[in-house]
Amino acid sequence: MLRPARYALAATAGLALILAAAAPTAAAGKLQVKIDNLVFAPAKLTAHVGDTVEWTNADFVAHTATAKDGSFDVALPAGKTGSTVLKKAGHFDYYCKFHPNMKAEIDVVAK
Amino acid sequence: MNKVILTAGAAVIALAWGFSAQAADAPKLNDAQIAHIAYTAGVIDLKNAELAEKKTKNADVKAFAEDMEKDHKAVNEKALALCKKLGVTPEDNDTSKSLVKGQDEARAKLEKLDGAAFDKAYADNEVAYHDAVNTALEKTLIPNTSNKELKDLLETGLKIFQGHEEHAKTLDAKLK
């Protein structure tokens, strides 16, 4: 009598876990921003909470992608990539700490 | 009467000619000289950065100086490699000499300062120096550069140095 119920419970819990784990990864996207000649391209990006933004620095000097409000601060050495997972919705202006004339923005919307 | 007018007219023309002839006679910078000016400007800011790294106790000033060091080294390495590739030997000239002289004097003044007074004077000088070099690049050096690759590198350099100028202004505004 107890056994089947336990199995059912375990199965339900298992399914819930799988769903919970699968849902964000299935929906999360990866967005690319390229830095070439001190320009973020695209300069405006729309993303969803949970998405990853990856910056590729094609320049020969180091850059950063630094959110004005401190939400993220990604180091981007010359010729390298760096990424961040967008954790909250909102409008994020970001810039390069070393070259503050480099500016861009991301709109993060809830899923 | 006519003669007077004619003479006056000739004088005006002569003056105009004299002026334009002088402008035309002013030696136009060649790529070897422009490369030398750009490289020298970088070496000067490296020296300024080294001094700041030695003297400052302010974390923001130190970080700024380290950024200057990294970027100007990277740009100058590119410039040297390009000159080598193009077979251009950077050629010393009056503009390079006056840049060196001006910043040697500025650095001698900075050497005598310490603490907050040094930090402020260093940041002030970085703003003014980057502004002067950026103006020269934009108005004189880039327009006079013949080689496309050198021009492209100077244009990238200008964007990097405009970034430094903005960074220096932000730093300067934070310092008392």
Interface residues (C-beta under 8 A of the other chain):
Chain A: N37 L38 D59 F60 V61 A62 A78 C96 K97 F98 H99 P100 N101 M102
Chain B: D67 K70 D71 A74 V75 K78 T156 K159 I160 Q162 G163 H164 E166 H167 T170
